[in-house]
Amino acid sequence: MASQTVPIHFVQRLLRYAEARGQDVRPLLRDAGIPPDVAGNPLARVTAAQMARATQALWELTDDELWGLGRAPVPRGTFRMVGTLLVHAADLRGVLSRFEHATNALPGVPSGRVLHGRPITRVEVDLSDLDDPEHLGGELVLSMLHRVAGWLIGRRIPLQVLEMPYPEPRYAADYDKVFGRIPVFDAPVAALGFDSALLVAPVVRDEADLARYVRDSPFELFHTRDYGSSTSDQVRKILEQGLQGSWPNPEDMAHRLGMSLQHLRRLLRDEGTSMSAIKEEILRDAAIASMVRGTEPVEDLATRLGYSEASALRRAFRRWTGSNLGDYRSDGTSRD
């Protein structure tokens, strides 16, 4: 699977929470392998693994799985305890019932409410007690619910409803990468909604699976969602194969998707993207991942990504991220 990256605003909002609680953010950045210059660049991106390590570092600093944002502490291990309860449900209906009971019993966790309907089941989460001006805690709770529920039944849960109880932020488009759709903002309450037919989907995980999932948490929350049925999702999946060999040209892409090139371009335009834009995102993420690993010379990276010379990659990287390639090396060496 191709490398995934996360917009820097997730890190920046996390750092602001740490600073508001009097924490020194330098150890957090060091533990996450994020150079300070990258953290301060509004165009920068980090890998999902770096964002997960930053989240874990703040968990350690605050000793709270909601970073102290709740009306009561949420001790370390709380989410694992809830997961243990959920993994023993028979199906998704049981998962949601147990989620509702658990969240209403834990004083620091936003409470959930499940509304069964046809054709949509709606899950509302009360975020009003969170001290969450950056809205990152609310996003964490909803994304955790969505991702864990899908993981438990072994399939992605396409959302028909996504509502957030705050004004639209400047990064609104990024919600699609996390949830698979853009929210309705300024809603009365945070809510997810999906096809009620999924309620009978059986739970396919056990406690051993849960132990592995929790060990890697919260990596999956920041990892781009599974490929869906949108045209851009399908194009991305095919284009990512170009990282292992030759890149498919537009005509080949249209043929593989069983449509004319004109129709493919129109569908992508309706989704606000293009084949070239998707390819640039793939190249950008691969370059960032390589720099973070810090073992691949820039010349080799340029060749692997299909650039005729390293200087062309350097210019592209600067355009993508506002930074030099060497800025992303957490070991302090540039080799750029």
N, C-alpha and C positions, 0 to 999 in steps of 0.2 A: 504494500500500500504506500502511496506517496506520502511525503511529509506534510504535516499540517501546521499552519501558523495562525496566530491569534493577534488581533489588533492591539496595539500598545495601551489603548485606553483601559483595558481590563487590568493591566498591571498598575497603571497610574492611579486608578480609583482604589485599588487595593492598598497602594502606598499611602494614599491620603487617609485611609482608615487607620493605618498603623501610626502615622504621624499625629493624628488627632488624639490617639490614646497614649501619646508620649513615647512611642517606640522609635528606636534608631533603625532606620530602614536599610542601612548599609549591610548588616548581616543577612537580612532577608534577600537582598539582591545578590549577595555573594552566594548564598545557599542555592538560589535559583539559577545561578550562572548567567545573570543578566548584567552586562556592563552598564554603569550609571549613565553614560552618554546615550546609550540606546533607550534606557528608561525615560530619559527626558526629551526624546525626539517624538513629536506628535505623529510623524509618518511611519514610525518604526513598527515592526511586528516581532513577535517571539514565537518559539515553538510551543505546541500544546504541552510538552513535557516541562518546559521552563515555567509556564503559567501554573501548571499543577504543583511544581516545587515551591513557587512563590506562595500559593495558597496553603500548602502544608507548613511552610515556614511561619505564616501568620497564625495558623492554628497553634503551632508550638509557642509562639510569643504570647498569645492571648489565653492559651489553655481553654479555648472555647471554639466549638465547631461552627458557630455563627459569628465569630470574631468579636463577641461582646455586643452585638447589635440588638439582641433580644431583650425583653423586659426581665428575663431571668437568665442565668448562665446556662449554656448548653455544653455540658462536660464532654471531654474527648471520649469517644466510644458510643455516643448517643446514636449517631446515624447507623453504626453497625448493629446496635441493639434493635433499632427499628427494622433494619434489613433482615435480621434473624426472624423477626415476627412475620415479615412479608413473604420470605422465601418458603414458608410452610403453608401458604395459602394454596388452594386447589387451582384457582384460575384468576384472571385479571379482576373479575368482580370481587373476589375475596381479597385480593391485594389492596384494592381501593377501600374496601370496608375496614381492613386492618389499618391502613394509612390514616383514615379518618379518626378511628378510635385512638391511635397512638398519638397523633398530633394534638388532639384535644386533651390528652392526659399529661403532656409535657409542657410545663409553663413557659419555657424559653423558645419553643418552636412554634412558628405560625400555624394556626389551626386550619384544618381542611374540612371541606363539606362536599359530599358527592351527591349530585342531582342526576338521577337516572331518567332518561327520556328517550323518545324515538323521533328521529334516528340518532340523536347526539346525546352522549353522556358528558356531563359537565362537572369539572372539579374546580371548586373555588377555594382560594387560599387567602386568608386574612393577614395582610402584611401591615396592618395599621399600627401594631405595637413595635415594629422594628424602628430603631434609630438609624435610618438607612438613607441619608440624603443622596448617596451615589447610586442607589437602587441595585447595588451589586448583591446584597444579601437576598433580596427578593428574587433576583435572577437565579442565584444559586439554588434556592429552594425549589423553584419551578422547574429548572433544568434537571435537577436531581430527581424530582418526581417523574418527569417525562422519560429521562434516560433509564432510570432504574426499572420503571414499569415495563418499558420495552425490552430491557435486558432480561427481566424475569420470564417473559413469555417468548423470548428468543426471536423477536421480530420488531421492526420499526413501527411506531404508532404515529401515523400521519395525523396531524392536528387539523381539525376543521374550525377550531376556535382558539384564539390566543388573545388575551386581554390583559392590559397592565394599567394600574390605577395612578398613573402619573403622566405628565406631558411628554410628547414625543422628543427623545433626545437626538442629538446630532448624529449619533451612531446607529440610528434605527435600522438601517439596512443590514447590520451585522446580526440581528436577531434571526434572520433567515438561516444563517450558518449554524445556529444553536438549536433552533426549534423547527426549522423547515417552513416558517412563514413569518410575515411581518405582523406584529401585534396591532390591535386596536388600542390606542392610548387614551388616557383620561377616562378609563372605564371605572365603574363604581367599585370593582373588586378585581383582584388578579384571578384569572381563570384559564383553564385548558379545556378543550372539548374535542371529542373524537367519536368515530362511528361506534354505536352501541353494540354492533355485531362482534366487536373485539372482546367483549366482556367474558365470553365463554372460552377464550384462548387459554390453554392450560399453562401453569407455571412449569418450566422445564429446567430450573436450576435447583441446586441443593446447597447445603451449608459449606461444602468444600469449594464450590464455585464462588459462593459469597465471600469466603475468606480471601480468595485470589482477587476478586473485584475490589474489596475494601483495601487490600494491600496496595493496589495501583491507584486508588482514589486520590484526587478527583480527576485523573487524566481523561477519563471518558467524557467528563462534562465539558471539556474544552476541545476535544477532538471533534472534527467536523462530522456531522451526522452521516448515517449510512446513505448510500445513493438512493435517491427516490426516483420518481417516474418523470420528473420534469426534463425537458429537452436539454437544458444546461447540465443537469446531473449526468445524463447519458453521454453527452459530449465530453464532459470532464473524465469520466471513467475510461473512455476510449483514448483520449489525448494523453492520459497519464502513462499509457503504454509506451509513449514516445521517449520516456526517460530510460527505457531499457533497449531502445533501438531507434528505428526511423520514425519520424512524426508522420501521421496520416495527413494527406492533403485534404482540402475542403471537399473535393469530388468524392474521394474515398469515404470520408466521414458521412456524407449524404447517402451514399450507396449502402453503407453498413447500417444506417438507421432506416433505410427503406423509404426515402423521400427525395424530392428534388432539392438541389442546392438552394434554389430561390426560396423554397418553402422552409428549409432548415434555417436560413438566415433570418427569415421573417419571424419564426418562432423564437429564436434567440433574441432578436431585437425586442419582441414583446416582453421577454423576461429581463430586459435591460442589460444584455451582454452580447458577446460575439465570440466566435472561435478564437480570434487573436487575443481577446481579453482573457479568456479562460486559460489559454496557453501561457500567457504572461504570468498569471497567478501561480500556475504550476511551476514555472521556472523560478519565480521569486521564492516560493516556499522551499524548493529544492536547494537554492543557493543559501538561504538563511540556515537551513538544517545543516548544510555542509560547514558553514562558517562556525556554527555553534559546536559541532563536533571537533573542529579545529585540526583535522588530520590530512585534509586534501589540499594540495597546492592550488592556487587560483588558476594557474594555467591548465591543470588537469580538469578542474571543475568547468572551466570555460569550454574545453573540448567535449566533455561529457554532456553538457547542455546544448551543444550544437553551435557555439560561437566560434567564428574563425580566428579570433584572437582575444586575449584576456582583457584588453582595453575596452572592447565592445561590451563584455559582461560588466566591467566596472561602471561604465556609463549607464547601462540598464539598471544596475542595482541602485545606483544613486537616484535614478528617476523613481524607482519603485518605493524606496524606503527613506530617502533623504539622508542616507548615511553611506560611508565607504564600507566596502566589504570587510576590511580589517576591524572596523568598529564592533563587529559582532563576535569577535573572538574573545571569550571570557577569560582567556589566559593572559590577556594584556599584550600579546604579540600581534603585529599587523600582518606580516608576510603578504601584503597587498600590492 
